[in-house]
Amino acid sequence: MPSDEAAEWYTSVYDAVQQIPYGKCTSYGHIAILLGYPKRARQVGVCLKYLPSFDESQPNDHEYHSGNVPWQRVVNAKGGISPRGESGLGARRQADRLRAEGVEVDEGRGTEEAMVDLSRYGWFPDELPMDYMGG
């Protein structure tokens, strides 16, 4: 059972990621900055790693899940899709989801180094459109 502080952090990350517009991307680090914790980029990644999958047979199991938190819109600071296990299937799934939103993904050297042009598709506001951190 996560502590109240950990649960609040996960909720804040998921709420922030839900605000990334369709067809846009931001970085793990920018989500951390928006939440007021600029040194927690890796922790943002951990939250997304443990985002529950949406299960149509149990739609109310989790308030936040892969069906309502657009995890695919978060990439590394250089626009790279972070490599994962699963023999590259996780990175391919992310690239496919981004392409479905109209985001071009360059796989010049394969899925393990897939990149998004953040100058074109980046979303880097100074603050979240809706403040979930205490207000």
Secondary structure, DSSP 8 states (H G I E B T S, - for coil): ---HHHHHHHHHHHHHHHTS-TT-BEEHHHHHHHTT-TT-HHHHHHHHHT-----TTSTTS-SS-TTTS-GGGEE-TTSB----TGGGHHHHHHHHHHHHTT--EE-TT-GGG-EE-HHHHB---SS-SS--S--
